[in-house]
Amino acid sequence: MKRAGHFALARLLAAAAALVAALVVAPQHEARAYSGGGASGGGGSVPAPSGRGTDPARAYQEGVAALQARDYRTAVSRLRSVVDVAPTNMGANYAYALALIGNGDARAAVRPLERALRSEDAPPDVRKQLGLVRLQLGDRDKASEQLTALATALAACDATCGDMKRAQIQNAHDALKAALDAPATPAAPTTGWLLPGPQEGRDAYAAAVGFVNRERYADALVALDKAEAAIGPHPDLLNYRGFASRKLGRFDAAIGYYTAALALNPDHRGANEYLGELYLQLGRVEDARRQLAKLDALCPYSCAEREELSRWIVVASR
């Protein structure tokens, strides 16, 4: 699969460049830069997920804009619609929790923060925020649990973790510890105006492309955290997360990201192909054949993704 990885990376980088370009020219509230093929190129715009008529990336960006303006009621409404479409998306749950906190409903923020933490790649700030919320609600024991978890993550952050991730964990740990050590009123949880803006999101996505190109996959995931915090749930971003996770050997996480990308756009050729390649890597040939069948339906006159996956299924079946 090594040679296939070079072809896959080339197509992934090409699609990343296209997405960055689209985000550069699209206004924040009109960023509909969904590519049907993702890492593999065209295929049209994404159909509205689940028939709900919600474009999750656009609704997310509207919610973040409301957070920036401290219009928390609007932010709660828009971000709740994103969570309805993408209930397991880490970034959507985190932003929704921040909106709830800003709207004065810290208790309701606990559940989306806990959902966000189910992601293997949840930023350390999510755990810090949950600790601060628990502290604000008067539950020091549960706040301390989050501090302990951050201390454990810091101790486990070795050379493969990356300097960027280590610094994030350290900052989150120190902020929560300071709040727990404070003798008076607990610190209020951070609210949404600290989320990155559109330009920061574009810069972070471009940085992630560079990290992947240099095989710095852990740093790429950190940069993608910031990009997704600005852009919202997007199949190309999730496909990129799957690729970086796969390169780090985090196969369960990679499957989750590819599946999430396909939930937003079932016709995403790149995610269909890469999920099939991952299945081959795991020895799940029949699952890979099912992905090939989906590509057969998407590419009646063939396409690069269909041919590449077919080739590797033949190799795996010998």
Backbone torsions as a table, in degrees:
resi	resn	phi	psi	omega
1	MET	NA	-2.5	-176.7
2	LYS	-63.3	-48.1	-179.9
3	ARG	-62.9	-39.6	177.6
4	ALA	-59.3	-35.8	179.3
5	GLY	-61.0	-36.6	178.5
6	HIS	-65.8	-44.2	178.1
7	PHE	-63.4	-43.8	-179.1
8	ALA	-61.8	-43.4	-179.7
9	LEU	-62.9	-41.2	-180.0
10	ALA	-60.1	-43.8	-179.7
11	ARG	-70.0	-36.7	179.9
12	LEU	-63.6	-44.2	179.7
13	LEU	-65.6	-37.0	178.0
14	ALA	-63.3	-43.1	179.6
15	ALA	-68.1	-35.5	178.2
16	ALA	-61.2	-43.0	178.3
17	ALA	-61.0	-39.3	179.5
18	ALA	-66.0	-40.0	-179.4
19	LEU	-67.7	-43.3	177.6
20	VAL	-58.4	-45.1	179.8
21	ALA	-61.0	-41.9	-179.6
22	ALA	-65.0	-40.0	-179.6
23	LEU	-69.5	-30.4	179.5
24	VAL	-66.0	-40.4	-175.3
25	VAL	-90.9	-14.3	-176.8
26	ALA	-90.1	131.9	172.5
27	PRO	-61.0	157.1	-175.1
28	GLN	-55.5	-42.3	-174.6
29	HIS	-85.8	1.5	179.9
30	GLU	-126.1	21.6	-176.1
31	ALA	-79.6	88.4	-179.4
32	ARG	-106.2	39.2	-168.9
33	ALA	-77.7	52.5	176.2
34	TYR	-85.3	126.0	176.8
35	SER	-105.4	125.7	-176.1
36	GLY	-58.6	-32.0	-179.1
37	GLY	-98.1	-9.3	179.9
38	GLY	58.7	-118.4	-176.3
39	ALA	-65.7	-9.1	-175.6
40	SER	-111.7	1.8	177.2
41	GLY	101.3	-160.4	-162.2
42	GLY	-58.0	-174.6	-176.7
43	GLY	147.7	0.0	175.4
44	GLY	96.2	-179.8	-178.4
45	SER	-81.0	161.3	-177.2
46	VAL	-77.7	134.7	175.0
47	PRO	-68.1	153.4	179.3
48	ALA	-59.9	125.2	-176.1
49	PRO	-62.5	139.1	171.9
50	SER	58.7	15.4	179.5
51	GLY	70.5	14.3	-176.0
52	ARG	-87.7	-9.6	-179.6
53	GLY	75.2	15.4	-179.0
54	THR	-104.8	125.7	170.2
55	ASP	-88.1	104.9	-170.9
56	PRO	-62.9	-36.5	-180.0
57	ALA	-66.2	-42.6	-179.9
58	ARG	-67.4	-44.5	179.3
59	ALA	-62.2	-38.9	178.3
60	TYR	-61.6	-47.4	-178.4
61	GLN	-65.0	-35.1	174.6
62	GLU	-65.4	-39.5	177.6
63	GLY	-65.0	-42.2	178.9
64	VAL	-66.0	-39.6	177.1
65	ALA	-60.5	-39.6	177.5
66	ALA	-66.4	-37.9	175.5
67	LEU	-61.0	-44.5	-179.9
68	GLN	-60.2	-35.8	179.4
69	ALA	-85.1	0.2	-178.1
70	ARG	60.0	30.4	172.4
71	ASP	-93.2	78.3	-168.4
72	TYR	-70.7	-31.1	179.3
73	ARG	-63.4	-46.1	176.8
74	THR	-64.1	-40.9	-179.9
75	ALA	-60.2	-43.8	178.7
76	VAL	-60.0	-44.4	-177.5
77	SER	-64.3	-47.7	-177.0
78	ARG	-68.4	-41.9	-176.5
79	LEU	-74.2	-28.6	174.1
80	ARG	-63.4	-36.8	179.1
81	SER	-66.0	-31.3	176.8
82	VAL	-69.7	-45.1	179.7
83	VAL	-63.1	-33.5	176.6
84	ASP	-61.4	-37.2	-179.1
85	VAL	-82.7	-37.6	-176.6
86	ALA	-127.1	72.0	-170.8
87	PRO	-65.6	-20.9	-179.5
88	THR	-101.7	2.0	-177.3
89	ASN	-69.4	124.1	-176.0
90	MET	-61.1	-50.8	-176.3
91	GLY	-63.3	-39.2	179.6
92	ALA	-65.1	-43.3	178.6
93	ASN	-64.7	-40.0	-179.9
94	TYR	-64.2	-48.5	-179.8
95	ALA	-63.5	-39.0	177.8
96	TYR	-61.7	-41.2	177.7
97	ALA	-62.5	-42.2	178.3
98	LEU	-62.1	-38.5	178.0
99	ALA	-64.2	-42.4	178.0
100	LEU	-62.8	-41.3	178.3
101	ILE	-61.5	-47.7	179.1
102	GLY	-61.5	-30.8	-180.0
103	ASN	-83.2	5.4	176.4
104	GLY	84.6	16.7	-178.1
105	ASP	-118.8	64.1	-176.8
106	ALA	-61.4	-35.8	-178.1
107	ARG	-62.0	-40.5	179.8
108	ALA	-69.1	-19.2	-179.2
109	ALA	-74.7	-17.2	-175.7
110	VAL	-60.5	-46.6	-174.7
111	ARG	-63.9	-49.3	178.0
112	PRO	-64.1	-31.7	175.4
113	LEU	-64.6	-41.1	178.2
114	GLU	-66.1	-36.7	175.9
115	ARG	-64.4	-41.2	179.5
116	ALA	-61.5	-36.4	-177.8
117	LEU	-71.2	-11.3	176.9
118	ARG	-70.5	-18.1	177.2
119	SER	-74.9	132.6	178.8
120	GLU	-60.7	-27.1	-175.9
121	ASP	-105.4	20.5	178.5
122	ALA	-60.3	131.8	179.1
123	PRO	-61.1	148.8	178.9
124	PRO	-56.7	-27.8	179.3
125	ASP	-60.3	-28.0	178.6
126	VAL	-63.2	-45.1	179.1
127	ARG	-67.0	-38.0	177.0
128	LYS	-60.8	-46.0	-179.2
129	GLN	-61.7	-40.7	178.8
130	LEU	-63.5	-40.4	176.5
131	GLY	-61.7	-42.5	179.8
132	LEU	-65.9	-39.1	177.2
133	VAL	-64.0	-46.4	178.3
134	ARG	-58.4	-40.5	179.5
135	LEU	-66.1	-42.3	178.3
136	GLN	-62.2	-32.5	180.0
137	LEU	-83.8	2.0	176.0
138	GLY	86.3	13.0	-179.2
139	ASP	-106.0	82.7	-177.6
140	ARG	-65.8	-33.2	-178.2
141	ASP	-62.7	-45.8	-179.4
142	LYS	-71.2	-31.6	174.4
143	ALA	-65.1	-40.1	178.8
144	SER	-65.4	-32.1	176.3
145	GLU	-59.9	-38.7	179.1
146	GLN	-69.0	-36.6	176.6
147	LEU	-64.0	-42.2	178.3
148	THR	-62.3	-41.3	179.0
149	ALA	-63.4	-38.8	177.9
150	LEU	-67.4	-39.2	177.5
151	ALA	-63.4	-39.9	178.1
152	THR	-64.6	-43.2	179.2
153	ALA	-63.6	-37.3	179.5
154	LEU	-65.9	-42.3	179.7
155	ALA	-66.2	-30.8	-177.5
156	ALA	-87.0	-5.7	-175.6
157	CYS	-80.8	92.4	-178.1
158	ASP	-91.5	-161.5	-176.0
159	ALA	-61.7	-32.3	-179.4
160	THR	-74.3	-16.2	-179.2
161	CYS	-68.7	-38.5	179.4
162	GLY	96.3	144.6	-177.3
163	ASP	-63.9	-36.5	-178.5
164	MET	-64.1	-45.6	-179.9
165	LYS	-65.2	-41.9	-179.5
166	ARG	-60.6	-42.9	179.5
167	ALA	-64.3	-38.0	178.1
168	GLN	-63.7	-44.2	-180.0
169	ILE	-63.3	-44.3	-179.1
170	GLN	-61.3	-45.4	-179.6
171	ASN	-63.4	-42.1	179.4
172	ALA	-65.3	-42.9	179.0
173	HIS	-60.2	-47.6	-176.4
174	ASP	-65.8	-38.7	-179.9
175	ALA	-66.3	-43.0	180.0
176	LEU	-69.7	-38.3	178.2
177	LYS	-63.1	-41.8	178.4
178	ALA	-61.1	-39.9	179.1
179	ALA	-66.8	-40.5	179.0
180	LEU	-69.0	-32.5	-178.5
181	ASP	-81.0	-15.7	-177.7
182	ALA	-65.8	131.9	-175.1
183	PRO	-77.1	-20.2	-173.2
184	ALA	-105.5	-137.3	-176.1
185	THR	-63.2	130.9	179.8
186	PRO	-63.5	150.5	179.4
187	ALA	-63.7	139.5	176.2
188	ALA	-70.9	142.9	176.5
189	PRO	-60.0	146.1	177.0
190	THR	-64.4	140.9	178.3
191	THR	-113.6	-175.4	-157.7
192	GLY	-65.8	-16.2	-175.5
193	TRP	-68.3	-6.6	176.7
194	LEU	-89.0	-4.0	175.2
195	LEU	-67.5	146.7	-178.1
196	PRO	-67.5	149.9	176.7
197	GLY	-85.8	179.1	-176.3
198	PRO	-58.2	-43.3	-178.7
199	GLN	-66.0	-39.1	176.7
200	GLU	-62.6	-37.1	177.5
201	GLY	-64.1	-43.7	178.4
202	ARG	-63.1	-42.6	179.8
203	ASP	-64.0	-40.1	-179.3
204	ALA	-66.7	-38.8	179.3
205	TYR	-65.9	-42.1	177.2
206	ALA	-62.6	-38.1	177.8
207	ALA	-64.6	-39.6	178.4
208	ALA	-61.5	-39.9	177.2
209	VAL	-58.9	-44.9	179.5
210	GLY	-63.9	-40.3	179.8
211	PHE	-64.3	-42.6	178.8
212	VAL	-63.5	-40.9	180.0
213	ASN	-61.8	-28.4	178.8
214	ARG	-99.1	10.5	177.6
215	GLU	62.1	30.3	174.5
216	ARG	-99.6	74.9	-168.7
217	TYR	-71.7	-34.9	177.8
218	ALA	-64.2	-42.7	177.6
219	ASP	-66.5	-33.4	177.8
220	ALA	-61.8	-41.4	179.6
221	LEU	-64.8	-37.6	177.1
222	VAL	-63.4	-44.7	178.7
223	ALA	-64.3	-36.7	178.9
224	LEU	-67.6	-29.9	173.7
225	ASP	-55.9	-48.2	-177.6
226	LYS	-68.1	-40.4	178.7
227	ALA	-61.3	-44.7	-178.6
228	GLU	-68.6	-31.9	177.7
229	ALA	-64.1	-25.7	178.1
230	ALA	-92.5	-38.4	-170.9
231	ILE	-92.7	-36.2	-178.0
232	GLY	95.8	-177.4	-178.3
233	PRO	-60.8	121.5	-175.0
234	HIS	-145.9	130.5	-175.2
235	PRO	-61.4	-33.8	179.1
236	ASP	-68.0	-40.3	177.0
237	LEU	-62.9	-43.6	-179.9
238	LEU	-65.7	-36.6	176.7
239	ASN	-63.2	-40.3	178.0
240	TYR	-64.9	-41.3	177.0
241	ARG	-60.4	-41.4	178.9
242	GLY	-61.5	-42.2	-179.6
243	PHE	-62.7	-48.5	-178.8
244	ALA	-64.5	-40.4	179.5
245	SER	-64.8	-40.3	178.3
246	ARG	-61.7	-41.4	179.4
247	LYS	-66.3	-26.8	178.0
248	LEU	-87.4	1.3	-179.6
249	GLY	79.4	12.9	178.7
250	ARG	-92.0	74.7	-168.8
251	PHE	-70.1	-38.9	178.4
252	ASP	-62.8	-42.4	178.6
253	ALA	-63.8	-40.2	-179.8
254	ALA	-62.5	-44.7	177.6
255	ILE	-59.1	-41.4	179.0
256	GLY	-61.1	-41.8	-179.6
257	TYR	-68.7	-44.1	178.3
258	TYR	-62.0	-41.4	179.7
259	THR	-63.7	-40.7	179.1
260	ALA	-66.1	-38.9	176.9
261	ALA	-61.2	-42.5	-178.2
262	LEU	-73.3	-24.2	174.7
263	ALA	-67.5	-34.8	177.6
264	LEU	-78.3	-35.8	179.7
265	ASN	-145.7	92.4	-178.2
266	PRO	-60.6	-19.0	-177.9
267	ASP	-93.4	11.8	-178.9
268	HIS	-70.0	104.2	-172.7
269	ARG	-63.9	-41.3	-179.2
270	GLY	-60.1	-48.2	-178.8
271	ALA	-64.9	-38.1	176.8
272	ASN	-62.0	-43.7	179.8
273	GLU	-66.5	-49.0	-174.1
274	TYR	-67.4	-33.0	174.7
275	LEU	-64.4	-41.0	176.6
276	GLY	-61.6	-42.2	178.6
277	GLU	-64.6	-38.3	177.4
278	LEU	-64.7	-41.0	176.4
279	TYR	-58.4	-41.2	177.4
280	LEU	-62.4	-40.7	178.9
281	GLN	-60.2	-32.3	-178.8
282	LEU	-91.9	3.5	-179.7
283	GLY	78.7	15.1	-177.7
284	ARG	-98.0	72.3	-171.7
285	VAL	-65.4	-40.6	-178.5
286	GLU	-64.8	-37.2	176.0
287	ASP	-64.6	-38.1	177.2
288	ALA	-63.5	-38.8	178.0
289	ARG	-62.6	-35.1	178.3
290	ARG	-65.8	-37.7	176.0
291	GLN	-65.8	-36.7	178.0
292	LEU	-63.8	-39.1	178.2
293	ALA	-62.2	-37.1	177.1
294	LYS	-65.6	-40.1	178.1
295	LEU	-68.4	-34.1	174.5
296	ASP	-57.5	-41.5	-179.9
297	ALA	-70.9	-35.5	-178.8
298	LEU	-76.9	-26.1	-173.8
299	CYS	-124.6	72.4	-176.8
300	PRO	-60.9	-23.7	177.8
301	TYR	-111.0	24.1	179.1
302	SER	74.0	162.9	177.3
303	CYS	-162.3	165.5	-175.1
304	ALA	-59.2	-38.1	-177.6
305	GLU	-67.0	-41.7	179.9
306	ARG	-65.4	-44.0	-178.7
307	GLU	-66.8	-39.4	-178.8
308	GLU	-66.4	-46.3	-179.9
309	LEU	-66.3	-40.3	178.5
310	SER	-59.3	-43.1	-179.2
311	ARG	-59.8	-42.7	-177.1
312	TRP	-77.2	-25.0	172.9
313	ILE	-67.2	-40.3	176.8
314	VAL	-60.7	-44.9	179.0
315	VAL	-61.4	-44.3	-177.9
316	ALA	-68.6	-23.8	-176.0
317	SER	-88.6	-5.3	-177.9
318	ARG	-72.5	NA	NA
